[in-house]
Amino acid sequence: MTKVLKCGDLMPGCDFEARGATEDEILQKAAAHAKEAHGIEPTPELVEKVKSLIQDP
């Protein structure tokens, strides 16, 4: 089953979505996006927040 993370849930106005079969897959995509698009380096606190926003569509 595919899961989704909508960046806009954390960064209002951003329409990026990370989709994947596993949480790890989504976290890798989200980390690359956060660094490239927002200049944010993942921290343990941010990773936990992102995990809480991953949904089953």
C-alpha distances in whole Angstrom, upper triangle without the diagonal:
4,7,10,14,17,20,22,21,23,25,26,27,24,22,20,16,14,10,8,6,9,11,14,13,13,16,18,17,18,21,22,22,24,27,27,27,28,30,28,28,25,27,26,26,24,21,21,21,19,16,17,16,13,11,8,9
4,7,10,13,16,18,18,20,22,23,23,21,18,16,12,10,6,5,5,8,10,12,10,10,13,15,14,15,18,19,19,21,23,24,23,25,27,25,25,23,25,24,24,22,19,19,19,16,14,16,14,10,9,7,8
4,7,10,13,16,15,16,19,20,21,18,16,14,10,8,6,6,6,7,8,11,10,8,11,13,12,13,16,17,17,18,21,22,21,22,24,22,22,20,22,21,21,18,16,16,16,13,11,12,10,7,6,5,6
4,6,10,12,11,13,15,16,17,14,12,10,7,6,4,7,9,10,9,12,10,7,10,13,11,10,14,15,14,15,19,19,18,19,21,20,20,18,20,20,19,17,15,15,14,11,10,11,9,6,5,6,6
4,6,9,8,10,12,13,14,12,10,8,6,5,6,9,11,11,9,12,11,7,9,11,10,8,11,13,11,12,16,16,15,16,18,16,17,15,17,17,16,13,12,13,11,8,9,9,6,5,6,9,9
4,5,6,8,9,10,11,8,7,6,5,7,9,12,15,15,13,15,14,10,12,14,11,9,13,14,11,12,16,16,14,14,17,16,18,16,18,19,18,14,14,15,12,9,11,11,8,8,9,11,11
4,5,5,6,8,9,6,6,5,6,8,11,14,17,17,15,16,15,11,11,13,11,8,11,12,9,9,12,13,11,10,14,13,15,14,16,17,16,12,13,14,11,9,12,12,9,10,12,15,14
4,5,5,5,6,5,6,7,8,11,14,17,20,20,18,19,18,15,15,17,15,12,14,15,12,12,15,15,12,12,15,15,17,16,18,20,18,14,15,16,13,11,14,14,10,12,13,16,15
4,6,6,9,8,9,10,10,12,14,17,20,19,17,19,18,15,15,17,15,12,15,17,14,13,17,18,15,14,17,16,18,16,17,18,16,13,14,14,10,9,12,11,7,10,11,14,14
4,6,9,9,11,11,11,13,16,18,21,20,17,18,18,15,14,16,15,11,13,15,13,11,14,16,13,11,14,12,14,13,14,15,13,10,12,12,9,8,11,11,8,11,13,17,17
4,6,6,9,10,11,13,17,20,23,22,19,20,20,16,15,17,15,12,13,15,12,10,13,14,11,9,12,11,14,14,16,17,15,12,14,15,12,11,15,14,12,14,16,19,19
4,6,8,11,13,15,18,22,25,24,22,23,22,19,19,20,18,15,17,18,14,13,16,16,13,12,15,15,18,18,19,21,19,15,17,18,15,14,17,16,13,16,17,20,19
4,6,9,12,15,18,22,25,25,23,24,23,20,20,21,18,16,18,18,14,14,17,16,12,12,16,16,19,19,22,24,22,18,20,21,18,16,20,19,16,18,19,21,20
4,6,9,12,15,19,22,22,20,21,20,16,17,18,15,12,14,14,11,11,14,13,9,10,13,14,17,17,20,22,20,17,18,19,16,14,17,18,14,16,17,19,18
4,6,10,13,16,20,21,19,20,19,15,16,17,14,12,15,15,11,12,15,14,11,12,16,16,19,19,22,23,22,18,19,20,18,15,18,18,14,15,15,17,16
4,7,10,13,17,18,16,17,15,12,13,14,10,9,12,12,8,10,13,12,9,11,15,15,17,16,20,21,20,17,17,19,16,13,16,17,13,13,14,16,15
4,6,10,13,14,13,15,12,9,11,12,9,8,12,12,9,11,15,14,12,14,17,16,18,17,20,21,20,17,16,17,15,12,14,15,11,10,11,13,11
4,7,10,11,10,11,9,6,8,9,6,6,10,10,9,11,14,14,13,15,17,16,17,15,18,19,19,15,14,16,15,11,12,14,11,9,11,12,12
4,7,9,9,11,8,6,10,10,8,9,13,13,12,15,17,17,17,19,21,20,20,18,21,21,21,18,16,17,17,13,13,15,12,9,10,10,10
4,6,7,8,6,5,9,10,9,11,14,14,14,16,19,19,19,21,23,21,21,19,21,21,21,19,16,17,17,14,13,15,14,10,11,10,11
4,7,9,7,8,11,12,12,14,16,17,18,20,22,22,23,24,26,24,23,21,23,22,23,21,17,18,19,16,14,16,15,11,11,10,12
4,5,5,7,9,10,11,12,14,16,17,18,20,22,22,23,24,22,21,18,20,18,20,18,15,15,16,13,11,14,14,10,11,11,13
4,5,5,6,9,10,10,12,14,15,16,18,20,20,21,22,19,18,15,16,15,16,14,11,11,13,10,7,10,11,8,10,11,14
4,5,5,6,9,10,10,12,14,15,17,18,20,20,21,18,16,14,15,14,16,14,11,12,14,11,9,13,13,11,13,15,17
4,6,5,6,9,10,11,13,14,16,17,18,19,20,18,17,15,17,17,18,16,13,15,16,13,11,15,14,11,13,14,16
4,5,5,6,9,10,10,12,14,15,16,17,18,16,16,13,16,15,16,14,11,13,13,9,9,12,11,8,11,12,13
4,5,5,6,9,10,10,12,14,15,15,16,14,12,10,12,12,13,11,8,10,11,8,8,11,11,9,13,15,16
4,5,5,6,9,10,11,12,14,15,15,13,12,10,13,14,16,13,10,13,14,11,12,15,15,13,16,17,19
4,6,5,6,9,10,11,12,13,14,13,13,12,15,16,17,14,12,15,15,11,12,16,14,12,15,16,17
4,5,5,6,9,10,10,11,12,11,11,9,12,14,14,11,9,12,12,8,10,13,11,11,14,16,17
4,5,5,6,9,10,10,10,8,7,6,10,12,13,10,9,12,12,10,12,15,14,13,17,19,20
4,6,5,6,8,10,10,9,9,9,13,15,17,13,12,16,16,13,15,18,17,16,19,21,22
4,5,5,6,7,9,9,10,10,14,16,17,13,13,16,15,12,15,17,15,15,18,20,20
4,6,6,5,6,5,7,8,11,14,14,10,11,14,13,11,14,16,14,15,18,21,21
4,6,6,4,5,6,8,11,15,15,12,13,17,16,14,17,19,18,18,22,24,25
4,6,6,8,9,12,15,18,19,16,16,20,19,16,19,22,20,20,23,25,25
4,6,8,11,13,16,19,19,16,16,20,18,16,19,21,18,19,21,24,24
4,5,9,11,14,17,17,13,15,18,16,14,18,19,18,19,22,25,24
4,7,10,13,16,16,13,15,18,17,16,19,21,20,21,24,27,27
4,6,9,12,12,10,12,15,14,13,16,18,17,18,22,25,26
4,6,10,11,9,10,14,14,13,15,18,18,19,22,25,27
4,7,8,6,6,10,10,10,12,15,15,16,19,23,24
4,5,5,6,9,10,10,12,14,16,17,21,24,26
4,6,5,6,9,10,11,13,15,16,19,23,25
4,5,5,6,9,10,11,13,15,18,22,24
4,5,5,6,9,10,11,13,16,20,22
4,5,5,6,9,10,11,15,18,20
4,5,5,6,9,10,14,17,20
4,5,5,7,9,13,16,18
4,5,5,7,10,14,16
4,5,5,9,12,15
4,6,8,12,14
4,6,10,12
4,7,9
4,6
4
